[in-house]
Amino acid sequence: MKRVVLALALVVACPAAADSNLPPAYWSDRQLPDPRQEAQAQKLMDEIRCLVCQGQSIADSNAELAGDMRDLVRRRIAAGEKPAAIRGWLVQRYGSWISYKPTDEPAAWPLWLAPLALLVIGAFLLRHRIRLRRGG
Amino acid sequence: MRAARFVPLAVLALLLAGLVWRLATPGDTTVGSKLQGQPVPAFALAAAVPAKPGLSAADLASGKPRLVNIFASWCVPCIGEVKVLQDLKARGVAIDGIAVRDRVEDVADFLARNGDPYERIGSDPQSGVQISLGSSGVPESFIVDGRGVIRYQHIGAIEPADVPLILAKLEDAK
Protein backbone atom coordinates (compact mmCIF):
# COMPACT_ATOMS: atom_id res chain seq x y z
CA MET A 1 0.00 0.00 0.00
CA LYS A 2 2.76 2.39 1.03
CA ARG A 3 4.53 1.74 -2.24
CA VAL A 4 1.41 2.41 -4.24
CA VAL A 5 0.85 5.71 -2.42
CA LEU A 6 4.49 6.63 -2.96
CA ALA A 7 4.26 5.78 -6.64
CA LEU A 8 1.07 7.83 -6.98
CA ALA A 9 2.71 10.73 -5.14
CA LEU A 10 5.60 10.57 -7.61
CA VAL A 11 3.16 10.68 -10.50
CA VAL A 12 1.62 13.95 -9.32
CA ALA A 13 4.88 15.44 -8.00
CA CYS A 14 5.93 18.78 -9.48
CA PRO A 15 9.33 18.79 -11.14
CA ALA A 16 11.83 21.18 -9.54
CA ALA A 17 11.17 24.73 -10.67
CA ALA A 18 13.36 25.67 -13.60
CA ASP A 19 11.67 29.01 -14.04
CA SER A 20 12.16 32.22 -12.11
CA ASN A 21 9.68 33.86 -9.76
CA LEU A 22 9.48 37.02 -11.82
CA PRO A 23 6.52 37.73 -14.10
CA PRO A 24 7.12 37.72 -17.88
CA ALA A 25 8.75 40.83 -19.34
CA TYR A 26 6.27 43.58 -20.29
CA TRP A 27 6.37 43.21 -24.08
CA SER A 28 6.89 39.46 -24.13
CA ASP A 29 3.21 38.64 -24.69
CA ARG A 30 1.81 42.06 -25.56
CA GLN A 31 1.40 43.49 -29.03
CA LEU A 32 2.88 46.86 -29.90
CA PRO A 33 0.19 49.53 -30.30
CA ASP A 34 1.40 50.39 -33.82
CA PRO A 35 0.23 47.53 -36.11
CA ARG A 36 2.99 48.18 -38.65
CA GLN A 37 5.68 47.89 -35.97
CA GLU A 38 4.00 44.84 -34.48
CA ALA A 39 4.00 43.18 -37.92
CA GLN A 40 7.73 43.92 -38.26
CA ALA A 41 8.42 42.53 -34.79
CA GLN A 42 6.30 39.43 -35.45
CA LYS A 43 8.11 38.71 -38.70
CA LEU A 44 11.49 39.00 -36.99
CA MET A 45 10.43 36.93 -33.97
CA ASP A 46 9.30 34.13 -36.30
CA GLU A 47 12.85 33.99 -37.67
CA ILE A 48 14.83 34.15 -34.43
CA ARG A 49 15.65 30.82 -32.88
CA CYS A 50 14.96 30.13 -29.22
CA LEU A 51 18.08 29.33 -27.19
CA VAL A 52 16.20 27.08 -24.79
CA CYS A 53 13.77 25.14 -27.00
CA GLN A 54 16.14 24.89 -29.93
CA GLY A 55 14.05 24.23 -33.02
CA GLN A 56 11.32 26.68 -32.04
CA SER A 57 11.28 30.34 -32.88
CA ILE A 58 11.09 32.84 -30.04
CA ALA A 59 7.55 33.61 -31.22
CA ASP A 60 6.55 29.98 -30.57
CA SER A 61 8.51 29.20 -27.44
CA ASN A 62 7.17 29.48 -23.91
CA ALA A 63 10.65 29.62 -22.39
CA GLU A 64 11.30 32.66 -20.21
CA LEU A 65 14.41 33.56 -22.16
CA ALA A 66 12.34 33.55 -25.37
CA GLY A 67 9.86 35.90 -23.66
CA ASP A 68 12.71 38.21 -22.69
CA MET A 69 13.97 38.12 -26.29
CA ARG A 70 10.50 39.01 -27.62
CA ASP A 71 10.48 41.90 -25.17
CA LEU A 72 13.89 42.97 -26.46
CA VAL A 73 12.78 42.75 -30.10
CA ARG A 74 9.55 44.72 -29.55
CA ARG A 75 11.32 47.39 -27.47
CA ARG A 76 13.93 47.94 -30.14
CA ILE A 77 11.40 47.99 -32.98
CA ALA A 78 9.31 50.48 -30.99
CA ALA A 79 12.45 52.61 -30.55
CA GLY A 80 12.76 52.74 -34.34
CA GLU A 81 15.50 50.19 -34.89
CA LYS A 82 15.43 48.25 -38.18
CA PRO A 83 14.70 44.48 -37.94
CA ALA A 84 17.90 43.76 -39.91
CA ALA A 85 19.94 45.66 -37.31
CA ILE A 86 18.38 43.70 -34.44
CA ARG A 87 19.02 40.41 -36.26
CA GLY A 88 22.61 41.52 -36.85
CA TRP A 89 23.03 42.37 -33.18
CA LEU A 90 21.86 38.88 -32.20
CA VAL A 91 23.98 37.16 -34.87
CA GLN A 92 27.01 39.04 -33.53
CA ARG A 93 26.38 37.39 -30.16
CA TYR A 94 25.14 33.92 -31.02
CA GLY A 95 26.32 33.42 -34.59
CA SER A 96 24.11 32.78 -37.62
CA TRP A 97 22.70 29.87 -35.58
CA ILE A 98 20.24 32.29 -33.98
CA SER A 99 18.58 33.25 -37.27
CA TYR A 100 16.31 30.99 -39.30
CA LYS A 101 16.65 33.15 -42.38
CA PRO A 102 19.11 31.42 -44.73
CA THR A 103 22.18 33.51 -45.45
CA ASP A 104 24.43 33.65 -48.51
CA GLU A 105 27.44 32.34 -46.57
CA PRO A 106 29.32 29.46 -48.26
CA ALA A 107 27.96 27.11 -45.56
CA ALA A 108 24.45 27.74 -46.88
CA TRP A 109 25.28 27.23 -50.58
CA PRO A 110 24.16 23.57 -50.64
CA LEU A 111 20.80 24.79 -49.38
CA TRP A 112 20.40 27.12 -52.36
CA LEU A 113 21.90 24.68 -54.87
CA ALA A 114 20.00 21.56 -53.74
CA PRO A 115 16.69 22.45 -55.49
CA LEU A 116 18.54 23.11 -58.75
CA ALA A 117 20.53 19.89 -58.44
CA LEU A 118 17.34 17.92 -57.70
CA LEU A 119 15.61 19.47 -60.73
CA VAL A 120 18.51 18.49 -62.99
CA ILE A 121 18.55 14.94 -61.61
CA GLY A 122 14.77 14.75 -62.02
CA ALA A 123 14.95 15.93 -65.65
CA PHE A 124 17.66 13.40 -66.35
CA LEU A 125 15.62 10.54 -64.87
CA LEU A 126 12.52 11.63 -66.78
CA ARG A 127 14.42 11.74 -70.05
CA HIS A 128 15.78 8.29 -69.40
CA ARG A 129 12.30 6.98 -68.66
CA ILE A 130 10.76 8.47 -71.80
CA ARG A 131 13.55 7.03 -73.93
CA LEU A 132 13.05 3.59 -72.43
CA ARG A 133 9.35 3.67 -73.16
CA ARG A 134 9.86 4.80 -76.73
CA GLY A 135 12.50 2.12 -77.22
CA GLY A 136 10.31 -0.60 -75.72
CA MET B 1 21.60 -1.95 -66.28
CA ARG B 2 21.15 -4.55 -63.55
CA ALA B 3 23.21 -2.57 -61.04
CA ALA B 4 21.01 0.51 -61.50
CA ARG B 5 18.17 -1.38 -59.85
CA PHE B 6 20.00 -1.29 -56.55
CA VAL B 7 20.59 2.45 -56.54
CA PRO B 8 17.41 3.25 -54.55
CA LEU B 9 18.34 0.57 -52.02
CA ALA B 10 21.83 2.02 -51.69
CA VAL B 11 20.36 5.49 -51.18
CA LEU B 12 18.06 4.11 -48.48
CA ALA B 13 20.97 2.34 -46.78
CA LEU B 14 22.99 5.57 -46.80
CA LEU B 15 20.06 7.51 -45.37
CA LEU B 16 19.53 4.93 -42.62
CA ALA B 17 23.24 4.88 -41.79
CA GLY B 18 23.16 8.67 -41.49
CA LEU B 19 20.12 8.61 -39.22
CA VAL B 20 21.53 5.87 -36.97
CA TRP B 21 24.85 7.70 -36.75
CA ARG B 22 23.19 10.94 -35.60
CA LEU B 23 20.97 9.07 -33.13
CA ALA B 24 24.00 7.36 -31.62
CA THR B 25 26.12 10.52 -31.45
CA PRO B 26 23.79 13.52 -31.14
CA GLY B 27 25.23 16.87 -32.18
CA ASP B 28 26.40 19.39 -29.62
CA THR B 29 23.46 21.65 -28.71
CA THR B 30 25.37 24.23 -26.65
CA VAL B 31 25.46 27.70 -28.15
CA GLY B 32 28.72 29.48 -27.41
CA SER B 33 29.04 33.24 -27.28
CA LYS B 34 30.68 34.79 -30.33
CA LEU B 35 31.94 37.65 -28.18
CA GLN B 36 35.01 35.76 -26.98
CA GLY B 37 38.01 37.92 -27.79
CA GLN B 38 35.88 41.06 -27.85
CA PRO B 39 35.28 43.75 -25.24
CA VAL B 40 32.37 43.30 -22.84
CA PRO B 41 29.39 45.24 -24.27
CA ALA B 42 28.50 48.32 -22.22
CA PHE B 43 26.04 47.65 -19.42
CA ALA B 44 25.23 48.87 -15.92
CA LEU B 45 23.21 46.71 -13.56
CA ALA B 46 21.68 47.77 -10.27
CA ALA B 47 22.68 45.91 -7.12
CA ALA B 48 20.94 42.54 -6.70
CA VAL B 49 21.25 42.73 -2.90
CA PRO B 50 21.54 45.90 -0.82
CA ALA B 51 24.73 44.71 0.90
CA LYS B 52 26.78 44.63 -2.31
CA PRO B 53 27.41 47.02 -5.20
CA GLY B 54 25.88 46.41 -8.63
CA LEU B 55 27.92 45.55 -11.69
CA SER B 56 28.82 47.52 -14.80
CA ALA B 57 31.06 46.87 -17.79
CA ALA B 58 33.52 49.44 -16.41
CA ASP B 59 33.90 47.42 -13.18
CA LEU B 60 35.18 44.50 -15.24
CA ALA B 61 38.10 46.40 -16.76
CA SER B 62 39.80 46.49 -13.37
CA GLY B 63 43.37 45.72 -14.42
CA LYS B 64 43.23 42.05 -13.46
CA PRO B 65 41.25 39.09 -14.80
CA ARG B 66 37.85 38.49 -13.27
CA LEU B 67 35.34 35.68 -13.40
CA VAL B 68 31.78 36.79 -14.15
CA ASN B 69 29.28 34.18 -13.04
CA ILE B 70 25.77 34.29 -14.45
CA PHE B 71 23.50 32.61 -11.92
CA ALA B 72 20.02 32.66 -10.43
CA SER B 73 18.46 31.70 -7.12
CA TRP B 74 15.96 29.51 -9.03
CA CYS B 75 18.71 27.57 -10.80
CA VAL B 76 19.45 24.20 -9.21
CA PRO B 77 22.97 23.54 -10.64
CA CYS B 78 23.96 27.01 -9.38
CA ILE B 79 23.65 25.76 -5.77
CA GLY B 80 26.39 23.18 -6.23
CA GLU B 81 28.52 25.62 -8.21
CA VAL B 82 28.80 28.08 -5.28
CA LYS B 83 31.14 25.73 -3.39
CA VAL B 84 33.48 25.56 -6.37
CA LEU B 85 33.35 29.35 -6.76
CA GLN B 86 34.26 29.72 -3.09
CA ASP B 87 37.21 27.41 -3.66
CA LEU B 88 38.27 29.65 -6.57
CA LYS B 89 37.82 32.73 -4.40
CA ALA B 90 40.06 31.17 -1.74
CA ARG B 91 42.71 30.87 -4.46
CA GLY B 92 42.50 34.59 -5.06
CA VAL B 93 40.10 34.70 -8.02
CA ALA B 94 37.98 37.86 -8.23
CA ILE B 95 34.38 36.79 -8.87
CA ASP B 96 31.41 38.95 -9.80
CA GLY B 97 27.85 37.77 -10.24
CA ILE B 98 24.93 38.55 -12.52
CA ALA B 99 21.64 37.37 -11.02
CA VAL B 100 19.19 36.65 -13.83
CA ARG B 101 15.44 37.22 -13.35
CA ASP B 102 15.74 37.36 -9.61
CA ARG B 103 14.19 39.14 -6.62
CA VAL B 104 16.26 40.79 -3.89
CA GLU B 105 14.91 38.50 -1.15
CA ASP B 106 15.53 35.37 -3.23
CA VAL B 107 19.15 36.32 -3.99
CA ALA B 108 19.78 37.18 -0.33
CA ASP B 109 18.30 33.85 0.72
CA PHE B 110 20.38 31.98 -1.89
CA LEU B 111 23.60 33.62 -0.64
CA ALA B 112 22.73 32.99 3.02
CA ARG B 113 22.02 29.32 2.34
CA ASN B 114 24.81 28.45 -0.06
CA GLY B 115 27.57 30.98 0.56
CA ASP B 116 28.66 34.17 -1.13
CA PRO B 117 31.77 34.18 -3.32
CA TYR B 118 30.86 37.44 -5.13
CA GLU B 119 32.46 40.88 -4.89
CA ARG B 120 29.68 42.58 -6.85
CA ILE B 121 26.29 41.28 -7.96
CA GLY B 122 24.23 42.96 -10.65
CA SER B 123 20.54 42.23 -11.10
CA ASP B 124 19.43 41.41 -14.65
CA PRO B 125 15.63 41.19 -14.31
CA GLN B 126 14.84 40.71 -18.03
CA SER B 127 17.93 38.75 -19.09
CA GLY B 128 19.01 41.78 -21.15
CA VAL B 129 22.68 41.71 -20.15
CA GLN B 130 22.71 37.92 -20.36
CA ILE B 131 21.55 38.19 -23.99
CA SER B 132 23.96 41.01 -24.79
CA LEU B 133 26.83 38.79 -23.57
CA GLY B 134 25.70 35.95 -25.84
CA SER B 135 24.87 33.69 -22.91
CA SER B 136 22.09 31.16 -23.37
CA GLY B 137 21.34 29.96 -19.86
CA VAL B 138 22.29 29.68 -16.21
CA PRO B 139 24.83 28.94 -14.91
CA GLU B 140 27.45 30.28 -17.25
CA SER B 141 30.73 32.05 -16.55
CA PHE B 142 32.91 34.44 -18.49
CA ILE B 143 36.56 35.20 -17.89
CA VAL B 144 37.22 38.88 -18.55
CA ASP B 145 40.78 40.18 -18.68
CA GLY B 146 42.07 43.38 -17.06
CA ARG B 147 41.16 45.47 -20.12
CA GLY B 148 37.56 44.25 -20.13
CA VAL B 149 37.94 41.80 -23.01
CA ILE B 150 36.04 38.47 -22.83
CA ARG B 151 38.64 35.72 -22.97
CA TYR B 152 36.72 32.56 -22.18
CA GLN B 153 33.17 31.31 -21.71
CA HIS B 154 32.27 28.34 -19.55
CA ILE B 155 28.82 26.93 -20.28
CA GLY B 156 27.11 25.12 -17.41
CA ALA B 157 28.20 24.84 -13.79
CA ILE B 158 31.92 24.94 -12.99
CA GLU B 159 32.54 21.49 -11.53
CA PRO B 160 35.47 20.73 -9.19
CA ALA B 161 37.17 19.01 -12.15
CA ASP B 162 37.01 22.27 -14.15
CA VAL B 163 39.00 24.26 -11.56
CA PRO B 164 42.46 23.68 -13.14
CA LEU B 165 41.08 24.72 -16.56
CA ILE B 166 39.49 27.89 -15.14
CA LEU B 167 42.72 28.77 -13.28
CA ALA B 168 44.72 28.22 -16.47
CA LYS B 169 42.35 30.46 -18.47
CA LEU B 170 42.61 33.14 -15.77
CA GLU B 171 46.39 32.86 -15.97
CA ASP B 172 46.22 33.24 -19.77
CA ALA B 173 44.09 36.35 -19.35
CA LYS B 174 46.74 38.10 -17.22
HADDOCK unambig.tbl for C-alpha pairs under 7 A between the chains (distance, minus, plus):
assign (segid A and resid 17 and name CA) (segid B and resid 74 and name CA) 6.97 0.50 0.50
assign (segid A and resid 18 and name CA) (segid B and resid 74 and name CA) 6.51 0.50 0.50
assign (segid A and resid 18 and name CA) (segid B and resid 75 and name CA) 6.33 0.50 0.50
assign (segid A and resid 19 and name CA) (segid B and resid 74 and name CA) 6.61 0.50 0.50
assign (segid A and resid 20 and name CA) (segid B and resid 74 and name CA) 5.59 0.50 0.50
assign (segid A and resid 20 and name CA) (segid B and resid 101 and name CA) 6.11 0.50 0.50
assign (segid A and resid 20 and name CA) (segid B and resid 102 and name CA) 6.75 0.50 0.50
assign (segid A and resid 21 and name CA) (segid B and resid 102 and name CA) 7.00 0.50 0.50
assign (segid A and resid 22 and name CA) (segid B and resid 101 and name CA) 6.16 0.50 0.50
assign (segid A and resid 22 and name CA) (segid B and resid 102 and name CA) 6.65 0.50 0.50
assign (segid A and resid 25 and name CA) (segid B and resid 126 and name CA) 6.23 0.50 0.50
assign (segid A and resid 51 and name CA) (segid B and resid 136 and name CA) 5.83 0.50 0.50
assign (segid A and resid 65 and name CA) (segid B and resid 127 and name CA) 6.98 0.50 0.50
assign (segid A and resid 68 and name CA) (segid B and resid 126 and name CA) 5.71 0.50 0.50
assign (segid A and resid 68 and name CA) (segid B and resid 127 and name CA) 6.37 0.50 0.50
assign (segid A and resid 92 and name CA) (segid B and resid 34 and name CA) 6.46 0.50 0.50
assign (segid A and resid 93 and name CA) (segid B and resid 33 and name CA) 5.71 0.50 0.50
assign (segid A and resid 93 and name CA) (segid B and resid 34 and name CA) 5.02 0.50 0.50
assign (segid A and resid 93 and name CA) (segid B and resid 35 and name CA) 5.90 0.50 0.50
assign (segid A and resid 93 and name CA) (segid B and resid 132 and name CA) 6.91 0.50 0.50
assign (segid A and resid 93 and name CA) (segid B and resid 133 and name CA) 6.75 0.50 0.50
assign (segid A and resid 93 and name CA) (segid B and resid 134 and name CA) 4.60 0.50 0.50
assign (segid A and resid 94 and name CA) (segid B and resid 31 and name CA) 6.86 0.50 0.50
assign (segid A and resid 94 and name CA) (segid B and resid 32 and name CA) 6.74 0.50 0.50
assign (segid A and resid 94 and name CA) (segid B and resid 33 and name CA) 5.45 0.50 0.50
assign (segid A and resid 94 and name CA) (segid B and resid 34 and name CA) 5.65 0.50 0.50
assign (segid A and resid 94 and name CA) (segid B and resid 134 and name CA) 5.59 0.50 0.50
assign (segid A and resid 95 and name CA) (segid B and resid 34 and name CA) 6.24 0.50 0.50
